Amino acid sequence: MASIKESVSILQVYNKYLGTNFSLSQVKRANVKCPFHKDEKASARIYLDTNTLYCFSCLKHWSPVKFIQEHTGLTPEEAKREACEIGGIEYRPAAPMTEDEQIYYDVYKYVAGLFNFIDDGGYFKSRGFSNEVIRDYQLGYCPVVFDVKYSTTPVTLREVLIQAFPKVPVEILDGLGLYDFKGVSRFADRYIFPIFDKYGRVVGFTGRAKEGVEPKYYNTSSEAKYFNKRQLLYNLDTALNFPTVYVVEGPADALSLITSGIKNVVAPLGTAFTEEHLELLKGKEIILSLDNDRAGLNTMYKLIVAKPTVRFNVLLLNGYKDFNEALIKGADLKEIVKVSKAMSAIDFIIYSYKNVCDLSILSNRVMMARQIDYQLKAGNYHWVEVHYYTTILERMFKRG
């Protein structure tokens, strides 16, 4: 069954609540007024391809259900019912969570809040993140033991959770992958990045070690039932609201862009960008912007040649290793992204060969030409694009 977002038009919802009668052709050409702030200049835009409303002043997106919920004050489920009535489709209540699911999400939400409460934000502020980002993304710190009012001595995370969830059997808490056999958190003495699924629920954590400790980053264990890093992307729940998504190296780079007002960004969790990740971003324009070093450039190259049917673009962050380094050094990331022109996959292949290979050698020229020819054929490029890149190659290798 198609989702409500796929079946109910944001334009229908907007027209109903604003008393307007905009047509598809009108909203394709012009902005509309944002209903969520006093808007005299028509600061919002309806995006038909993603079925969302975006306000350039509020810097927020609304799906049909989210629009209704925020505009009316209805609960999420009531807003879904209202959206179905507007769209003329059958309302089907969400299936209730199983008891195991409810416990998992409740406990992980509690732990994320606990870590966020403990941390004073000092480390994350040193990385350039704003107070709002630290709060909204629940960034935190996990101590080895916890000082609590109900105990005269520090206690482990296991003991904290037993106290916080007295109705949950201890053996179930033990099976959530949050601590070791001693009850000490797997993330002890690490800075914490909670990981949210596409519904905005905390499903795991990435822990960043203090300087000199290895491994530098550590993810939630595979013991955790609803955490699979091959099927998760950092900030996915927010990025899905945008037609274009930047893919960066890790959570710190994603948060650097988010701090700078660029929210349409995701990052894999210490793993390669997988087929599952591509499926999560299906229908989006994907701009790769991994670390600007040999490893990052090589990763982007391999991904592009492995997936020739995907029309990737590439944004190179010149002058910095990554977005977090640029943020710490005071760079205006929003301006950098605005003025930097993302190159096509084939332009990036040419760039890579120019910077890595000696193109005076015939075999290297042939390899590059064959790779580009393969990309053009597999990617079903328009004949104009084929002619354009063929001409570029001819000019590059022209005698004299």
Backbone torsions as a table, in degrees:
resi	resn	phi	psi	omega
1	MET	NA	136.3	179.1
2	ALA	-67.5	148.8	180.0
3	SER	-73.8	166.1	177.2
4	ILE	-60.5	-40.3	-178.8
5	LYS	-62.8	-32.2	179.6
6	GLU	-79.3	-22.1	-171.8
7	SER	-105.7	-21.9	-176.7
8	VAL	-113.8	124.7	-175.7
9	SER	-78.6	132.9	174.7
10	ILE	-62.1	-29.1	178.1
11	LEU	-66.7	-40.7	175.3
12	GLN	-59.1	-46.2	-178.1
13	VAL	-63.8	-45.5	180.0
14	TYR	-60.1	-49.5	-179.3
15	ASN	-59.1	-39.9	-178.0
16	LYS	-64.4	-48.7	-173.4
17	TYR	-83.2	-21.5	178.8
18	LEU	-99.3	-5.2	-179.6
19	GLY	68.3	25.5	-179.5
20	THR	-101.1	174.9	179.7
21	ASN	-139.2	45.8	-178.4
22	PHE	-66.9	142.6	175.9
23	SER	-96.6	169.9	177.8
24	LEU	-59.3	-43.3	-177.4
25	SER	-66.2	-33.9	-179.8
26	GLN	-67.1	-45.9	-175.9
27	VAL	-75.6	-16.0	174.1
28	LYS	-72.2	-27.0	-172.8
29	ARG	-100.1	-23.4	-170.6
30	ALA	-142.4	159.1	175.7
31	ASN	-75.7	165.8	175.9
32	VAL	-127.6	166.5	179.4
33	LYS	-76.1	139.6	177.0
34	CYS	-80.4	128.9	-178.9
35	PRO	-82.5	-0.6	-173.2
36	PHE	-106.9	4.4	168.7
37	HIS	-153.9	165.5	179.2
38	LYS	-68.8	103.7	-169.3
39	ASP	-116.7	106.4	-179.5
40	GLU	-94.7	-14.1	-171.4
41	LYS	-113.0	11.8	-177.3
42	ALA	54.6	72.3	-172.3
43	SER	-91.2	-2.1	-173.6
44	ALA	-108.6	162.6	179.9
45	ARG	-138.7	136.8	174.6
46	ILE	-94.9	120.8	179.7
47	TYR	-102.7	108.5	-176.1
48	LEU	-71.8	-29.7	-178.0
49	ASP	-69.7	-32.0	177.5
50	THR	-105.3	-3.8	179.3
51	ASN	57.1	48.8	179.8
52	THR	-136.8	160.8	171.6
53	LEU	-108.3	131.8	178.2
54	TYR	-125.7	135.5	177.4
55	CYS	-109.8	124.8	-179.2
56	PHE	-75.6	-11.4	176.5
57	SER	-93.9	-48.4	178.3
58	CYS	-73.8	-23.9	-175.2
59	LEU	59.8	42.5	-179.2
60	LYS	-134.0	153.5	174.9
61	HIS	-110.2	151.5	173.8
62	TRP	-133.4	127.3	168.5
63	SER	-82.6	171.7	178.3
64	PRO	-54.0	-45.6	-177.8
65	VAL	-69.3	-43.6	-179.5
66	LYS	-64.2	-38.2	177.2
67	PHE	-58.9	-50.5	-177.9
68	ILE	-62.1	-44.6	-177.8
69	GLN	-60.4	-47.1	-177.5
70	GLU	-73.2	-32.4	-177.5
71	HIS	-76.4	-31.2	-173.0
72	THR	-110.3	-19.4	-175.9
73	GLY	82.7	9.9	178.7
74	LEU	-71.0	159.4	174.2
75	THR	-71.8	163.8	179.0
76	PRO	-55.0	-42.3	-178.1
77	GLU	-70.7	-37.9	176.6
78	GLU	-65.0	-38.0	179.0
79	ALA	-66.3	-36.7	176.6
80	LYS	-63.9	-42.2	178.5
81	ARG	-61.7	-44.3	179.9
82	GLU	-63.1	-41.4	179.4
83	ALA	-61.9	-40.5	179.3
84	CYS	-63.8	-38.5	178.1
85	GLU	-65.0	-42.0	178.8
86	ILE	-64.0	-40.8	-177.7
87	GLY	-84.7	-6.1	179.1
88	GLY	68.3	34.2	178.8
89	ILE	-119.1	162.1	-177.8
90	GLU	-70.0	134.1	176.8
91	TYR	-88.7	127.3	176.9
92	ARG	-123.0	111.9	-179.4
93	PRO	-57.0	147.3	178.1
94	ALA	-63.8	139.7	178.1
95	ALA	-63.4	132.7	179.9
96	PRO	-63.1	148.2	176.9
97	MET	-66.2	149.7	170.9
98	THR	-71.7	164.8	180.0
99	GLU	-62.0	-39.8	178.8
100	ASP	-62.0	-44.1	179.1
101	GLU	-62.1	-45.3	-177.7
102	GLN	-61.8	-42.4	178.8
103	ILE	-63.6	-46.6	-178.9
104	TYR	-56.3	-52.6	-176.0
105	TYR	-68.3	-37.4	179.2
106	ASP	-64.8	-44.1	-177.7
107	VAL	-68.3	-44.6	-179.5
108	TYR	-65.6	-36.9	176.1
109	LYS	-62.5	-43.3	179.7
110	TYR	-62.8	-45.3	-178.0
111	VAL	-63.9	-40.4	177.5
112	ALA	-60.6	-44.0	178.4
113	GLY	-64.8	-36.7	178.4
114	LEU	-63.6	-48.3	179.5
115	PHE	-62.5	-40.4	-180.0
116	ASN	-65.9	-38.0	-179.5
117	PHE	-67.4	-38.4	-177.0
118	ILE	-69.4	-37.8	-173.9
119	ASP	-75.7	140.2	177.5
120	ASP	-90.9	0.0	176.8
121	GLY	83.8	0.1	-175.4
122	GLY	-59.6	-47.3	-179.2
123	TYR	-62.4	-46.7	-176.0
124	PHE	-69.1	-32.2	175.1
125	LYS	-67.1	-33.7	177.8
126	SER	-67.9	-21.5	175.9
127	ARG	-85.6	-2.2	176.2
128	GLY	95.1	4.7	-176.9
129	PHE	-78.6	143.3	-178.7
130	SER	-77.0	160.9	176.3
131	ASN	-58.8	-37.1	-179.6
132	GLU	-65.0	-40.8	179.0
133	VAL	-67.6	-42.1	178.0
134	ILE	-59.2	-40.4	179.4
135	ARG	-73.2	-51.1	-173.3
136	ASP	-67.4	-33.5	-179.0
137	TYR	-97.2	7.5	173.7
138	GLN	51.1	42.8	177.8
139	LEU	-67.5	143.1	-173.5
140	GLY	-157.3	-163.5	-179.2
141	TYR	-141.7	141.2	178.7
142	CYS	-112.5	113.5	176.9
143	PRO	-77.9	169.4	176.8
144	VAL	-69.9	-44.5	175.9
145	VAL	-133.4	166.4	-172.9
146	PHE	-120.2	135.0	173.0
147	ASP	-87.5	121.0	-177.2
148	VAL	-129.9	156.4	-177.0
149	LYS	-69.1	-31.1	-173.5
150	TYR	-84.7	3.7	179.1
151	SER	-138.4	139.6	179.2
152	THR	-78.4	-14.0	177.3
153	THR	-123.3	153.4	178.2
154	PRO	-57.8	148.8	-177.5
155	VAL	-122.8	161.6	178.5
156	THR	-81.7	168.9	177.1
157	LEU	-61.2	-36.9	178.4
158	ARG	-57.6	-44.8	-179.8
159	GLU	-66.9	-37.5	177.2
160	VAL	-59.7	-45.0	-176.9
161	LEU	-71.8	-35.1	176.2
162	ILE	-61.3	-39.8	178.6
163	GLN	-70.4	-39.8	-175.9
164	ALA	-76.1	-27.5	-177.5
165	PHE	-126.9	69.5	-175.1
166	PRO	-65.1	-22.6	-178.3
167	LYS	-87.8	-9.2	-179.6
168	VAL	-91.5	124.8	179.3
169	PRO	-55.1	140.4	-176.3
170	VAL	-59.9	-37.1	-179.0
171	GLU	-64.7	-27.8	175.9
172	ILE	-73.4	-43.0	175.9
173	LEU	-59.6	-39.9	-179.8
174	ASP	-64.0	-23.9	-177.0
175	GLY	-93.3	8.3	-176.9
176	LEU	-89.4	-1.9	176.2
177	GLY	74.0	25.5	-175.3
178	LEU	-98.5	-17.4	-177.8
179	TYR	-152.5	167.8	-177.9
180	ASP	-90.2	-171.8	-175.0
181	PHE	-66.6	-17.1	176.3
182	LYS	-88.9	-5.8	-178.2
183	GLY	88.9	2.4	-179.7
184	VAL	-85.2	137.7	-177.9
185	SER	-57.4	142.6	174.1
186	ARG	-62.7	-18.0	-175.8
187	PHE	-109.5	22.5	-177.0
188	ALA	-55.2	132.3	179.0
189	ASP	62.1	36.3	175.8
190	ARG	-127.5	153.9	174.2
191	TYR	-84.9	138.4	-165.9
192	ILE	-111.1	130.3	170.2
193	PHE	-112.0	104.0	175.6
194	PRO	-63.9	144.4	178.8
195	ILE	-108.6	125.8	-178.9
196	PHE	-106.0	146.3	173.8
197	ASP	-84.0	-176.5	-175.2
198	LYS	-67.5	-11.8	177.1
199	TYR	-97.4	3.5	178.6
200	GLY	82.9	16.6	179.5
201	ARG	-96.0	138.5	177.3
202	VAL	-69.9	123.5	-179.2
203	VAL	-121.1	-8.2	-179.4
204	GLY	-179.0	-173.1	-177.6
205	PHE	-142.2	152.3	164.7
206	THR	-114.9	129.0	-179.9
207	GLY	-109.5	129.8	-179.5
208	ARG	-102.3	122.4	-178.4
209	ALA	-72.1	159.8	172.2
210	LYS	-72.5	164.5	-174.2
211	GLU	-56.4	135.5	176.5
212	GLY	88.6	-3.2	-179.3
213	VAL	-103.7	135.4	177.8
214	GLU	-118.2	149.5	-5.0
215	PRO	-72.1	152.0	-176.8
216	LYS	-62.7	-45.5	179.0
217	TYR	-117.9	144.4	-176.1
218	TYR	-140.8	125.5	-177.6
219	ASN	-98.9	164.7	172.2
220	THR	-53.4	143.0	-177.9
221	SER	-68.1	156.5	175.2
222	SER	-67.4	-10.3	174.9
223	GLU	-63.3	-28.5	-178.7
224	ALA	-69.4	120.7	-168.3
225	LYS	-62.2	-34.7	-173.1
226	TYR	-111.0	24.4	177.5
227	PHE	-120.3	114.8	176.2
228	ASN	-137.8	103.5	-171.6
229	LYS	-65.0	-18.0	176.3
230	ARG	-76.0	-13.3	-178.9
231	GLN	-120.7	17.4	179.1
232	LEU	-129.6	147.9	173.6
233	LEU	-133.5	137.4	179.0
234	TYR	-64.3	132.4	178.5
235	ASN	71.4	18.0	-178.2
236	LEU	-60.3	-40.4	-175.7
237	ASP	-59.7	-33.2	177.6
238	THR	-82.9	-43.9	-175.0
239	ALA	-63.7	-27.6	-178.5
240	LEU	-63.2	-16.2	179.8
241	ASN	-81.0	-2.2	-174.9
242	PHE	-115.5	148.9	178.7
243	PRO	-74.4	-25.6	-180.0
244	THR	-118.5	136.7	-177.9
245	VAL	-130.3	129.6	173.5
246	TYR	-87.9	136.9	175.8
247	VAL	-110.4	116.0	-178.1
248	VAL	-114.3	179.7	-169.3
249	GLU	-69.1	-45.5	-175.0
250	GLY	-158.2	179.0	-177.9
251	PRO	-55.1	-38.2	-178.5
252	ALA	-63.7	-38.4	177.5
253	ASP	-69.2	-40.4	177.8
254	ALA	-61.0	-45.7	-179.1
255	LEU	-67.1	-27.9	176.8
256	SER	-65.0	-43.2	177.1
257	LEU	-68.5	-40.4	-179.8
258	ILE	-62.2	-43.4	176.5
259	THR	-57.7	-32.5	-178.6
260	SER	-86.7	4.6	176.7
261	GLY	93.4	7.1	178.6
262	ILE	-104.6	101.8	-171.0
263	LYS	-97.3	-11.5	-177.5
264	ASN	-87.1	64.3	-175.0
265	VAL	-139.4	142.5	175.6
266	VAL	-132.7	165.7	176.6
267	ALA	-147.2	136.8	172.4
268	PRO	-68.3	163.0	-173.9
269	LEU	-105.6	68.8	177.4
270	GLY	70.9	25.3	178.2
271	THR	-137.6	167.1	177.1
272	ALA	-66.2	158.6	176.1
273	PHE	-75.3	111.1	-167.7
274	THR	-97.5	172.7	173.8
275	GLU	-59.2	-38.2	177.9
276	GLU	-63.8	-37.8	177.7
277	HIS	-64.5	-41.8	177.5
278	LEU	-60.2	-39.3	179.9
279	GLU	-64.8	-37.1	178.0
280	LEU	-62.4	-30.6	-177.5
281	LEU	-103.7	19.6	-177.9
282	LYS	-56.3	132.2	178.8
283	GLY	88.8	-5.2	179.6
284	LYS	-95.0	152.9	167.4
285	GLU	-80.1	121.2	-175.1
286	ILE	-104.7	123.9	176.8
287	ILE	-113.4	113.0	179.1
288	LEU	-79.5	131.6	177.8
289	SER	-147.8	63.1	179.2
290	LEU	-78.1	-178.3	-176.3
291	ASP	-54.0	141.7	-178.6
292	ASN	-87.8	58.0	174.0
293	ASP	-134.5	178.6	-175.7
294	ARG	-58.0	-41.9	-178.5
295	ALA	-64.6	-44.8	-179.1
296	GLY	-65.9	-43.8	179.2
297	LEU	-63.8	-39.5	-179.8
298	ASN	-66.6	-39.5	178.3
299	THR	-61.9	-44.0	179.9
300	MET	-65.5	-40.3	179.1
301	TYR	-61.4	-48.3	-178.5
302	LYS	-61.3	-39.6	179.7
303	LEU	-65.4	-42.0	-179.2
304	ILE	-64.1	-45.8	-177.2
305	VAL	-74.7	-23.5	178.6
306	ALA	-79.2	-23.2	-177.7
307	LYS	-126.1	67.2	-174.9
308	PRO	-67.0	-19.5	-179.9
309	THR	-80.7	-12.0	178.7
310	VAL	-92.8	125.1	-177.7
311	ARG	-84.2	72.0	176.3
312	PHE	-67.7	151.3	164.2
313	ASN	-118.3	161.6	-177.3
314	VAL	-130.9	131.1	175.0
315	LEU	-113.6	117.5	179.4
316	LEU	-93.8	129.0	-179.8
317	LEU	-92.9	83.8	-175.7
318	ASN	-69.6	136.4	177.1
319	GLY	94.7	-11.0	-179.3
320	TYR	-138.3	152.8	177.5
321	LYS	-71.3	-42.6	-178.8
322	ASP	-154.4	177.3	-175.6
323	PHE	-68.4	-33.7	-179.5
324	ASN	-69.1	-38.9	175.6
325	GLU	-60.7	-42.2	179.8
326	ALA	-63.4	-41.4	180.0
327	LEU	-64.6	-45.7	-179.3
328	ILE	-61.0	-35.2	-178.8
329	LYS	-83.8	5.5	173.2
330	GLY	89.7	11.1	-179.6
331	ALA	-69.2	148.0	175.8
332	ASP	-88.2	93.4	-174.1
333	LEU	-64.3	-35.9	-179.5
334	LYS	-63.8	-39.4	179.2
335	GLU	-70.8	-40.1	178.8
336	ILE	-59.0	-47.6	-179.2
337	VAL	-66.4	-36.2	-178.7
338	LYS	-64.6	-43.2	-174.4
339	VAL	-91.3	-19.3	179.8
340	SER	-76.7	130.8	-178.4
341	LYS	-93.6	119.5	177.7
342	ALA	-69.2	134.9	179.6
343	MET	-94.4	155.9	178.5
344	SER	-71.8	167.6	178.8
345	ALA	-58.6	-42.6	-178.1
346	ILE	-70.7	-38.0	174.7
347	ASP	-60.1	-36.3	179.5
348	PHE	-69.9	-36.2	176.3
349	ILE	-61.7	-45.2	178.1
350	ILE	-61.6	-45.3	178.3
351	TYR	-57.9	-43.3	-178.3
352	SER	-63.8	-46.0	179.7
353	TYR	-64.0	-40.5	-180.0
354	LYS	-62.0	-35.0	-174.6
355	ASN	-91.9	-12.5	-176.1
356	VAL	-115.8	-37.0	-172.9
357	CYS	-106.3	153.6	172.9
358	ASP	-86.9	101.8	-174.9
359	LEU	-79.6	5.7	170.0
360	SER	-80.7	-12.6	178.2
361	ILE	-88.4	126.9	-174.9
362	LEU	-57.1	-43.8	-176.5
363	SER	-61.5	-35.5	177.9
364	ASN	-69.2	-39.0	176.3
365	ARG	-61.5	-44.3	-178.5
366	VAL	-64.3	-43.3	179.2
367	MET	-59.6	-45.0	-179.6
368	MET	-64.8	-44.9	-179.2
369	ALA	-62.3	-41.5	179.4
370	ARG	-65.9	-39.9	179.8
371	GLN	-64.4	-43.0	179.7
372	ILE	-67.6	-40.2	177.7
373	ASP	-60.0	-41.1	179.2
374	TYR	-65.3	-43.1	179.7
375	GLN	-60.9	-43.1	-178.3
376	LEU	-63.6	-40.3	-178.9
377	LYS	-73.9	-47.0	-177.1
378	ALA	-68.7	-32.5	-178.3
379	GLY	-84.8	1.1	178.4
380	ASN	52.8	51.2	179.9
381	TYR	-73.1	152.3	177.5
382	HIS	-67.0	152.2	-177.2
383	TRP	-61.1	-28.8	177.9
384	VAL	-65.6	-41.3	177.7
385	GLU	-66.1	-40.2	178.0
386	VAL	-59.8	-45.9	-179.9
387	HIS	-64.2	-40.9	-178.8
388	TYR	-60.0	-51.1	-176.7
389	TYR	-73.8	-31.0	174.6
390	THR	-63.6	-40.8	178.5
391	THR	-64.6	-40.2	178.2
392	ILE	-60.1	-45.3	179.7
393	LEU	-63.0	-42.0	-180.0
394	GLU	-62.0	-40.6	179.7
395	ARG	-69.9	-36.2	179.6
396	MET	-63.7	-37.2	-172.7
397	PHE	-106.5	12.3	-179.7
398	LYS	-67.3	137.6	179.2
399	ARG	-68.4	152.9	174.8
400	GLY	76.9	NA	NA
